[in-house]
């Protein structure tokens, strides 16, 4: 299957993208959380085999996208949503099926609300409907014991590729994800990161830039405005954004379908690629 890595100028920034499938097929745009490697190859290939042009992309300050200062981002969550809309335009693929994973799922929700004319369907994976920080009282927060273990783990030497891969594997084991897969992905992310500056490596590996973003105003109360066919996918064993967050999104977006992956945690396992691809293709 043809895969093309390149960059595209959109919304006054450059975004790193990778394309799968036929350029003339309907577009599925995958917002990374934060790098495009958040989306497994197996899922991208399944979607392309289903007759879609699949484009996964890096958010700002990650991968091959514009990287300035991850410690002090001069943009907002709504700018990232506008990037998604502009990228769909630049690719000539609107209306596009937009999907976001993790913090990329927050971007996708806001993009669907702010730019509904650009998108034809929405998939939200492993995310929630409120900004980073304490959740609403009716939403489950991070599982505290797991977070204590995760954040008690010493940071690696970000200039050392193997140390970074080891760190990712250890974190995956704590979260309930596959440490072997996490190690391989972390090494690929390290290879794509522009330099070994600690802040830049951390932004690529952990998405830490999101803790510094302006995510106001709130968007949860606007979820009933979403009229796009919507699929919500979540791992039953996710300790970072527990599944109650997905259940709330699915309740609040009219007609949304909830797909719970019983054996998954925070990452998409390759074993679930077929089931997710089938559900996404049926959504739009």
Steps between C-alpha positions, in 0.01 A plus 500: 500500500632844405597716798622857456664714770500872427401841640203721417459872568171570675371783721837683483694199632664193351357163599676165466272246331507141383253377237368149431280390211355656186519879468154504342329306782297667778731655758539376857708755695667369816608761759792366699523515872754663448701330223353318202644176642223504761299330222622142438615399153261204513193723541611740226556210262159346581325830432686546171413143398138595567512763228611808691785744458649508848714793616643500851676815617716652774356778712709816540820464704533133407646285223551680170252777583595856590694489826577824681479489881308209656553653845309816403263426210377816326178336381180359646295183476280683250803573282570126490137441401539758223815314386290187446245689290771674298682170441181338365467797262865485396473129426192560287315239703214686664258400631728261687449239769695650794640280776694599810671289766573609857564873505451487121144398584455834674625672184254295293202590720572872474568474126164329443327777697688795349525372140205264445487568126846351452430157648268212411548271802680494834691231692623565854743251655614490863409859579269717712286811462686733737844657485813365671479545875230403750190359328138589565355346816297246302800373301754246628849639553830324437537184707711639782703192594601453136587868464715487813699215347515665157616842617728353766704348217823700445526692173756364253797667338310634200817500288529121542274314255514171692430667834195671351377170355550329838306780670210462258491123549493536878220758477298276270528211744368721780206616285414151384621543143741278305856597607660344191280703266552814710878459486493471120274802457709712739814421298321604179379821665854573623632455145243751365552760773680817383798490738563368850411812702323362810188716460457398137556130567260511795235673287533229235501207739253618765297781343591725792424811294128436567543577869603851395235568233215749530197270467232758579212542452351165602346286227327214685171689520506535120526127426125471424565740208704233319287360218771285338479121518725428798688196626647501853767235564651429841698235682315341792829486697609860435625645834596838353159599362270238655220372278236714671638793303415325173156405628430867574610610151284232338198612705546867419563481122166415334500153346861421590605135505723376784750222429673374816811289447484256790871407503649843416642772725628833362659393169330338200620138486566358155257221586218758507590664168250299299211562737569874519550533124170323433319731742661812352417396144139442605489846663591688184 
